């Protein structure tokens, strides 16, 4: 499901960029950040957090927690906060994008490593399993880091106002 969502997000980004009057590297990077943050890490993850908070017993098994384990509830609230800051990217933009992009890039990089180690590594899960995990988790980290680099956010653009 999340791989299809990612494909739709990337398609939306490509169409948006194609229709944009400015197709510079910086514009492409900023649009990529916005599409991934809002379209993958934001609104959909608000739904995931909401479902987790409303139906923790059903979701706990999917994420590998016991139904009453406190870490599951902690994760649901953290997910909610991370999803909110990602969704707010649409409103604030510019240097605000650094915070949610870094948080989600680190989260998904860690999730990729956690899945691979929990599954016993590549030898146990096979290349297909690794590809699915990378597409749903690791690729998001790569897209966010690449979007930050391409956008030029944080580069010195001349004298600063004091």
N, C-alpha and C positions, 0 to 999 in steps of 0.2 A: 504494500500500500504506500509506504513512504518513498519507494523508488518511483512510483507513478507520480506522486506529488512533486518530487524533485524534478522529474522530466517536465511536468507542467510549469513549474517555477522557471526553469531554464528556457522553456519555449516562450513564456511571457516576457522574460528578460530580453530575449533575442528580438521579439517583435517590437517591444518598447524601444530598444536601441535602434532598430532599423527605421522606425517611424520618427525618431528623435532628430531634430534639426542639427544637433551637435553630436558627432560620433567619435569624439576624441577618446584616448585611452582613459583619461580621468573620468569622463562621463560614463564610459562603459563600466569602469570599476565601481563608481558610486551607484549606478543602477543595479549592478550585480549584488552589491551589499544590500540595497533596499529590498530587492526581490527575494534574496535568500533569507534575510532577517525577518521580513514581514510575512513572506509567503511560505516559509518552511519552519523557521524558528519561532515565529510570532503567533499568528492567528491559529494555525493547526495545533501548536503546542499549548495554547490556551485551552483548546478543546481537550487535549490529552490530560492536562492538569485538572480541569473541571471534572472529567470522568473519573480520574483517580481520586479526587476529593469526595465525590458523591458516591462512588461505588468502589471503595478501597479493597474490599475482599475479592472482587472479580479481577481487578487490575493487578493485584499483588502477585498472583501466580504467573502472570505474563512476564513481569519484571523479575521474577525469581525470589520474591519475599514471602515470608509467612504472612497470612492475612492480618494479624494484629501486630506485626513488627513495627516499632516506632520509626525506623529508618524509612519505611515506605511513605509514611505521612510527611516526614521531613522532606523527602524527595519531591513529593507532590507540591508542597508549598514552595520549594526552591524552583521547581519547574514553572510554577505560576509566576513567580517574580521574574525569572529569566525571560519568559514569554512576553510579559508586560513590557520589559525594557526593550525587547526586540521589536515589538509592535509600535512602540513610541518612536522608533527610528523614522517612521514615515512623517512624523510631525517635526522632529528636531533637526535631523540631518547633520551635515558637516562633521565637526569633530565629535559630536555625540555618538556617531556610528562606531567609533573606536571601542567604547565600553562593551556594548552588546556583541560586537563582532569578536572581540577577544574572549569574552566569557563563553560564547557558544563554540568558538573554535577549540578552546581548551577542553570544554565539556565533551564535544564529539570526538576529539582525538583520544581523550581518556576512555570514552565509551568504546571506541574501536579496539584499543589495547585490552580493555576489560573483557570484551566479547571474545577476542582471539585467545586470551589466556584461559578464560573460563571454558572454552570449547576444546582445550588441549592443543592449541596451535594449529598451524596450517596442515600438518600431517594428519591430524584427526578430523578436521572439518573439510578438507579438500579445497581446491581452488575456487569452486563455485560458491561455497559457503563464505570464503574470504571475500570474494567479489561482492556478494550481497551485503556483507557487513561494511565493507569499504564504501559501497555506493550509498548506503543509508546513513553512515556516520562519518567515516574518514574523509570522504569527498566534500562534505559540508565544511570541514576544517580547511581543506585546501581552497575551496571557493571563497571562503571568508578571508583567509590570509591573502590570497591573490587579489581579491577585490579591494582590500585595504591598501595593498601595494600599488595597484593600478590607479586607484582613486587619487593618490597623491595627498590624502588627508594627513596632515602633520608635517608635510614638507615645508621648508622655509620658502615663503612666497614674498619675501621682501621685508621692509621694516614693520615691526610690530607696534600696535597702538598700546600706549601705557595708560 
